[in-house]
Amino acid sequence: MAKSQIILVTGSNRGIGFSIVQATAFRNPSFNYILACRSASSGKTTIAELKKLGVTATLDVVELDVTKDSTIISAKEYVEKKYGRLDVLVNNAGIAPFPKSQDLTDMRKSFNSTFDANITSVAAVTSTFLPLLHLSPNPKVINISSGRASLSRSAIGNMPPTAVVAYSISKTALNSLTIEMQKAEDALKDGEGNGEGWGKVEFWAANPGYCKTAFNGYRGAKDPIDGAEVVVQLVMGERGRWKKGWFWEFEDGVMREVPW
Ligand SMILES: NC(=O)c1ccc[n+]([C@@H]2O[C@H](COP(=O)([O-])OP(=O)(O)OC[C@H]3O[C@@H](n4cnc5c(N)ncnc54)[C@H](OP(=O)(O)O)[C@@H]3O)[C@@H](O)[C@H]2O)c1
């Protein structure tokens, strides 16, 4: 593992993204953390808050609205120029807007905006940063999914009632995207592309669990710092430690596979 890694977390100005940076930085203070936020000023405020909490790692901020291609491209150019590669991409930014009404226009808007932010944007951000990940010796992509993504758990009624249908479906699709990205990466042939990490990226979907954030009106059962632990484990695990292209969660003090 490289001594100092470059880790970028989308939507890290609050909620679980904030806690992912906090928890990972406490355990790995020699790494560089890039807070990718749609408002650079809120990212700067977040850095000040993290420092107040005792984070000593190098913290940086880049403007990135995952739904805006121009900011995805400029963020990638910023990382390329300043760091020359990316070791870990955490696709954390996500939304779950309630449809304003049952009106078809509102329903369509809710589905489209949710799918855009939670699926299409993850594909866009990941494909844009992939050339920088291929320059890392140990590249990783962690897609923040949800227990609601699990068709098995939903089908046997093992989940609380669905709050936003489009959201649950989007996270199931995100899991599917994770599998597809892993298959595409594994199919890359030696010598056909550049970088030490060519064909080596490990992709995971990660379930943080039901966390107290603005997302659910702070009704979640877990502190987001505990929800971040699955990401800490995936970041810190040696290559091959956690089955790639798979769905993971950290519960009851252990890492475990989540049924699809
Ligand atoms: N909370 C839970 O119980 C729970 C459970 C399972 C999975 N998750 C997942 O965990 C992730 C984080 O959720 P959270 O609970 O921390 O929610 P949150 O407190 O609402 O935070 C969401 C974060 O995403 C950012 N974001 C939203 N749209 C964005 C965009 N277009 N571009 C860039 N950033 C954007 C927000 O930035 P702004 O401040 O600019 O809005 C914010 O930083 C989501 O993917 C969610 O699906 C949450």
The ligand as an ORCA input file, in Angstrom:
! r2SCAN-3c Opt
* xyz 0 1
  N     -28.555      8.512      6.281
  C     -28.818      7.218      6.107
  O     -29.457      6.565      6.949
  C     -28.322      6.498      4.878
  C     -28.530      5.116      4.807
  C     -28.045      4.424      3.702
  C     -27.369      5.111      2.702
  N     -27.205      6.471      2.807
  C     -26.461      7.124      1.720
  O     -25.386      7.851      2.255
  C     -25.052      8.937      1.386
  C     -24.952     10.208      2.202
  O     -26.224     10.421      2.807
  P     -26.403     11.317      4.112
  O     -27.304     10.579      5.019
  O     -25.091     11.806      4.607
  O     -27.245     12.526      3.483
  P     -27.152     14.116      3.713
  O     -26.850     14.424      5.125
  O     -28.407     14.636      3.089
  O     -25.887     14.533      2.819
  C     -25.935     14.395      1.442
  C     -24.647     14.924      0.875
  O     -24.705     14.755     -0.549
  C     -24.434     16.002     -1.143
  N     -25.055     16.121     -2.451
  C     -26.344     15.974     -2.801
  N     -26.498     16.208     -4.124
  C     -25.262     16.510     -4.606
  C     -24.759     16.864     -5.868
  N     -25.560     16.979     -6.936
  N     -23.425     17.083     -6.005
  C     -22.602     16.982     -4.938
  N     -23.031     16.695     -3.698
  C     -24.344     16.458     -3.543
  C     -24.973     17.042     -0.170
  O     -24.397     18.302     -0.460
  P     -25.153     19.707     -0.121
  O     -24.822     20.038      1.301
  O     -24.592     20.658     -1.107
  O     -26.627     19.470     -0.311
  C     -24.474     16.416      1.133
  O     -23.119     16.700      1.329
  C     -26.147      8.966      0.323
  O     -25.682      8.347     -0.853
  C     -27.257      8.137      0.932
  O     -28.054      7.517     -0.038
  C     -27.664      7.174      3.854
*
